[in-house]
Amino acid sequence: MEMKKDALKAINDLVETCKDGEKGFKSAAENVDNPQIKSELIRFAQQRADFRSELETCARQLGGSIENTTSVTGAAMDAVGAVHRGWINLKSAITGHNAKAILNECENGDAVAIETYEKVMKSPDLPVNVKTVIQKQHDEIEAAKAAVASLKNTVL
């Protein structure tokens, strides 16, 4: 029972990471003018929404559900979590509408997401099918991070 609880907590951590990534990429997309960059950021936001959905399915298959915090305390904790998940400086980059700075913060957010995924993948409590989903998402986040770095190099 404890093993399942630990697996569900690990999945929930990744769900929160994906929510932050989705919000971060959406916010970034709204604040860049370049249509190619905007399109890629929107694609990455949708990717994180898809990842979240996959992870929620994994949690349900384990007989659990994803914690949904909508209280004031939950919202405050969500903000604190976002800080730790790498999306904190996006707000300041957006205020200047500097595409390079925005992309840099997206890249930083993905770096933190990758670390979180790697930490969760080390958990002995995850079933093989869940680890497979997590590994696939990890690899796609690494590819997204590389794509963001490449986009950053196209910005003057």
GISUL-V900165 format. One record per pair of residues at least 6 apart in sequence whose ideal C-beta (glycine too) atoms are under 6 Angstrom apart, sorted by sequence separation. I is the first residue (numbers start at 1). J is the second residue. D is the distance in whole Angstrom. If there is no record, write none. Layout:
I & J & D
I & J & D
//
This chain:
32 & 38 & 5
59 & 66 & 5
93 & 101 & 4
29 & 38 & 5
93 & 102 & 5
56 & 66 & 5
29 & 41 & 4
93 & 105 & 5
28 & 41 & 5
29 & 42 & 5
121 & 134 & 6
90 & 105 & 4
25 & 41 & 5
89 & 105 & 5
25 & 44 & 4
26 & 45 & 4
25 & 45 & 4
117 & 138 & 4
86 & 108 & 5
87 & 109 & 5
22 & 45 & 5
86 & 109 & 4
22 & 48 & 4
86 & 112 & 3
21 & 48 & 4
22 & 49 & 5
85 & 112 & 5
114 & 141 & 6
113 & 141 & 5
18 & 48 & 5
110 & 141 & 6
18 & 51 & 5
18 & 52 & 4
110 & 144 & 6
110 & 145 & 4
15 & 52 & 5
107 & 145 & 6
15 & 55 & 5
14 & 55 & 5
107 & 148 & 5
106 & 148 & 5
107 & 149 & 6
11 & 55 & 5
103 & 148 & 5
11 & 58 & 6
11 & 59 & 5
103 & 151 & 6
103 & 152 & 4
8 & 59 & 6
15 & 66 & 5
100 & 152 & 6
12 & 66 & 6
7 & 62 & 6
12 & 67 & 6
100 & 155 & 5
8 & 64 & 4
99 & 155 & 5
4 & 62 & 6
20 & 82 & 5
24 & 87 & 4
31 & 94 & 4
16 & 81 & 6
20 & 85 & 5
24 & 90 & 5
31 & 97 & 6
20 & 87 & 5
32 & 99 & 5
17 & 85 & 5
32 & 102 & 6
58 & 130 & 5
28 & 102 & 5
58 & 133 & 6
28 & 106 & 5
54 & 133 & 6
24 & 109 & 5
51 & 137 & 5
21 & 113 & 6
17 & 113 & 5
17 & 116 & 5
44 & 144 & 5
14 & 120 & 6
10 & 120 & 5
10 & 123 & 5
37 & 151 & 6
7 & 125 & 4
6 & 125 & 4
7 & 126 & 5
3 & 125 & 5
//
